[in-house]
């Protein structure tokens, strides 16, 4: 796939490090930034937007640690690991320190991380959202990617049934040669 260097998106959020991603993933990052800022303002108040994100990696040609027979989505510039968010007027919200915090004064940071993960899933910004509860390898970051799925991700609310005249044609590619398997 085509690749580009992603420095800042439409929300003017600065990322740490060198981010090489594919074009489709860059579009998803732009959507992610909008959602992340909405969650930040919902939790911390108006004007508290994300200024920076510490990321742990994008393009990296490697296999999945848990399933070494499969390539990681990072191999295709199709994933990112998000470790912390610097929010105006709040400071740093860190996945490792704040995902499970029990300290009362840090609860808004925990709330931000949990709501962000929930919104990313609800809005299907990415096809895969792994948070700090996924496994020991993800306790310090969120992993998000656009892995091609055999089935569309589950939606939060069922859409009203379409009549045969208005139902769109569906082609998921499931079962096609080369479709990934989970």
C-alpha positions, 0 to 999 in steps of 0.5 A: 500500500501507499505510505505517508508520514503523518505529523498532524491531522485536522485537529492539530494534534502533535504526535511523538516520533516518526509515523509512517502509515498507509493512506486509509489509516491516515484518514482513520487517524483524522476521525480518531482525533475528532472523537478523542477531542470530543471525549476530552471536552466531554470529560474535562470541559470545553477547551480541554483538547488534546495537544499531543499524543505519545505513540509507541509505533506505527510501521514496523514489519513484524509478526504478531507476538501471540500468533507468529504465523501472522503479520502484525497490522504494523507491518502494513502501516495499518496500526498504531500504539497510543501510550498517552495524551497531553490535554490542554489544562489537564496535563498528561493522561497515561494509559499505564498510570491512569487506566486502573487508577483508584485515586479519586483525584485521577478518576477523570483521567481514567474516565477519559481513557475508558470513554475513549476506548468505548467511543472508538468501538461504538463509532467503529473508527478502527476495526480493532481496539485493544485497551489495557485490559486486553493482555499483559502486553498492552497494559501501557498502551491502546493498540488500534488498527484497520485489520480487514475482518471477515465480518463487519464489527458488531454495532451498538444499536441495530439499524432499522430493517431496510425494505428489499427496494432500499437495501444496499448490496453487500459484499464483505469479501468474507471467504474470499481467498486472501481474507484474513482469519482470526 
